[in-house]
Amino acid sequence: MLPILAKLFIYGVLFLSLVAALGVVLLPNIFHAALCLVGTLLGIAALYLALQAEFIAVVQVLLYVGAVMTLVIFAIMLTHRIGDMTIPQTNKQSLPACLALFAFVVLIGGLLLKTDWSILVGTGGSVASVNPPVDTFMLGKALLGEYVFPFEVVSVILIAGLIGAIVVARKD
Amino acid sequence: MLIPLEHILIFSTLLFAIGVYGVLVRRNVVGILISIELILNSVNVNLIAFSRSNALDPVMGQVFAIFVITLAAVGATVGLAIVLALYRIKRTVYTDEINLLKW
């Protein structure tokens, strides 16, 4: 009984995330689009929880929903033009983009459903494998052990982006 | 896993397609930036799903998801700073009215 409910819950969350993502690209008011993006990001965080990636889910909520969305809403508030509603929000590429992306989704979706994702074990049959969940301890150890060089590179990029953003956005 | 891997992959494909549609169709630069956030999130969903299902090294997917989130934050920061600077000069946030690089 309980797993079925959990499954239904996750499918509902995924569906609502997709609806909110459609809102992000289709709503004429850019502020409403940003609020829809918050819904999508929270739905994805719930999916991470369902996949037992708790740390990533928390980082998603803190960094995306907390920091990046605050930044985006700040930028919208600072650049909103008065009488914005009368200006068309989309260009004229809607139909070709729709057709091309529909073809893309059909192609990739067909490939995904045809592919056998299970792992070959030795010479015998294949099994659908499930890895043990990665806890925060393992993640921290990998981040500061095996992946310490990419970690440092990302730190340098972060500080460069910080300084660059200040330099670009300041009044001189 | 609670739900099959294929369903998560199809979810992330749809999310990616919606994000690309937003990038192609939106006129507002901020709209394009938040569509790019959608695309990066679909990548992260794939990384976490494979890390849980059949990756040989399950930690690697989560580490790369952290890197992607960090770089998305950097991209959003620099992009929005450029948007603010552009708005100060040109008083517009619409891509077809920004033609500084054309002759």
Contacts between the chains, C-beta under 8 A, distances in Angstrom:
chain1	res1	chain2	res2	distance
A	3	B	2	7.4
A	6	B	2	6.1
A	7	B	2	6.2
A	7	B	3	6.1
A	10	B	2	6.0
A	10	B	3	5.6
A	11	B	3	7.0
A	11	B	7	7.8
A	14	B	7	7.7
A	14	B	11	5.1
A	17	B	11	7.6
A	17	B	15	7.5
A	18	B	11	7.0
A	18	B	14	5.8
A	18	B	15	6.9
A	18	B	18	7.3
A	21	B	14	7.9
A	21	B	15	5.7
A	21	B	18	4.6
A	21	B	19	7.4
A	21	B	38	5.7
A	22	B	18	6.1
A	24	B	18	7.4
A	24	B	22	6.4
A	24	B	34	6.1
A	24	B	35	6.8
A	24	B	38	6.3
A	25	B	18	5.7
A	25	B	19	7.5
A	25	B	21	5.4
A	25	B	22	3.5
A	25	B	25	6.9
A	25	B	26	6.9
A	25	B	31	7.7
A	25	B	35	6.0
A	25	B	38	7.8
A	30	B	28	5.3
A	30	B	30	5.9
A	30	B	31	5.5
A	33	B	31	6.2
A	33	B	34	6.5
A	34	B	30	7.8
A	34	B	34	6.2
A	37	B	34	5.1
A	37	B	37	6.6
A	37	B	38	7.2
A	40	B	15	7.7
A	40	B	38	6.7
A	40	B	41	7.2
A	41	B	37	7.9
A	41	B	41	6.8
A	44	B	41	5.5
A	44	B	44	7.4
A	44	B	45	6.1
A	47	B	8	7.3
A	47	B	11	7.8
A	47	B	45	6.5
A	47	B	48	7.9
A	48	B	48	5.7
A	50	B	2	5.3
A	50	B	3	7.5
A	51	B	1	7.2
A	51	B	2	7.8
A	51	B	8	7.8
A	51	B	48	5.4
A	51	B	49	6.4
A	51	B	52	4.6
A	52	B	52	6.7
A	53	B	48	5.0
A	53	B	51	7.2
A	53	B	52	7.0
A	53	B	62	5.9
A	53	B	65	7.7
A	55	B	62	7.2
A	56	B	44	7.5
A	56	B	48	6.1
A	56	B	62	5.8
A	56	B	65	5.3
A	56	B	66	7.0
A	56	B	69	7.8
A	59	B	66	6.6
A	59	B	69	6.0
A	60	B	44	7.8
A	60	B	69	6.9
A	63	B	69	5.6
A	63	B	70	7.9
A	63	B	73	5.8
A	64	B	37	7.3
A	64	B	41	7.7
A	64	B	69	7.1
A	64	B	72	7.8
A	64	B	73	8.0
A	67	B	73	6.5
A	68	B	37	6.8
A	68	B	72	7.2
A	68	B	73	5.7
A	68	B	76	5.0
A	71	B	76	6.0
A	71	B	77	6.6
A	71	B	80	5.6
A	72	B	30	6.5
A	72	B	33	7.0
A	72	B	34	5.9
A	72	B	76	6.9
A	72	B	80	6.8
A	74	B	80	7.6
A	75	B	30	5.5
A	75	B	80	4.3
A	75	B	83	5.6
A	75	B	84	6.4
A	76	B	30	5.6
A	78	B	84	6.1
A	78	B	87	7.1
A	79	B	30	6.9
A	79	B	83	6.4
A	79	B	84	7.0
A	79	B	87	4.5
A	79	B	93	4.7
A	81	B	92	7.6
A	81	B	93	7.4
A	87	B	27	8.0
A	87	B	94	7.3
A	88	B	27	7.0
A	89	B	26	6.7
A	89	B	27	5.8
A	89	B	28	6.2
A	89	B	31	7.1
A	90	B	25	4.8
A	90	B	26	6.5
A	90	B	27	6.3
A	91	B	25	6.3
A	91	B	26	7.9
A	91	B	27	5.5
A	91	B	95	7.9
A	91	B	96	6.7
A	93	B	24	5.6
A	93	B	25	5.9
A	94	B	25	5.3
A	97	B	20	7.7
A	97	B	21	5.5
A	97	B	24	4.3
A	97	B	25	5.6
A	98	B	21	7.1
A	101	B	17	4.5
A	101	B	20	6.1
A	101	B	21	5.5
A	104	B	17	6.0
A	104	B	20	8.0
A	105	B	13	5.9
A	105	B	14	6.4
A	105	B	17	5.0
A	108	B	13	5.0
A	109	B	10	5.6
A	109	B	13	6.0
A	112	B	6	5.7
A	112	B	9	4.9
A	112	B	10	6.0
A	112	B	13	6.9
A	113	B	6	6.0
A	113	B	10	7.7
A	117	B	5	5.3
A	117	B	6	7.0
A	117	B	53	7.0
A	117	B	54	6.3
A	118	B	54	7.0
A	119	B	54	5.1
A	128	B	5	7.9
A	128	B	53	7.7
A	128	B	54	7.6
A	129	B	53	6.7
A	129	B	54	4.8
A	130	B	1	5.6
A	130	B	52	7.0
A	130	B	53	6.4
A	131	B	51	6.9
A	131	B	52	5.8
A	131	B	53	6.9
A	131	B	54	7.3
A	131	B	55	6.4
A	131	B	58	4.1
A	132	B	58	7.2
A	133	B	52	7.2
A	134	B	51	6.8
A	134	B	58	5.3
A	134	B	59	5.4
A	134	B	62	5.3
A	138	B	59	5.5
A	139	B	59	6.3
A	139	B	62	5.6
A	139	B	63	6.9
A	139	B	66	7.8
A	142	B	59	4.4
A	142	B	60	7.6
A	142	B	63	5.5
A	143	B	63	5.8
A	143	B	66	7.1
A	147	B	60	8.0
A	147	B	63	5.1
A	150	B	63	7.9
A	150	B	67	6.4
A	154	B	67	5.5
A	154	B	70	5.3
A	154	B	71	6.9
A	157	B	70	7.9
A	157	B	71	6.8
A	157	B	74	5.9
A	158	B	70	6.3
A	158	B	73	7.9
A	158	B	74	5.8
A	161	B	74	3.7
A	161	B	75	7.8
A	161	B	77	5.6
A	161	B	78	5.2
A	162	B	77	7.1
A	164	B	78	5.5
A	164	B	81	7.3
A	165	B	77	4.7
A	165	B	78	5.2
A	165	B	80	7.7
A	165	B	81	3.9
A	166	B	81	7.6
A	168	B	78	7.1
A	168	B	81	4.3
A	168	B	82	5.8
A	168	B	84	8.0
A	168	B	85	5.2
A	169	B	81	3.9
A	169	B	84	4.9
A	169	B	85	5.7
A	171	B	88	7.6
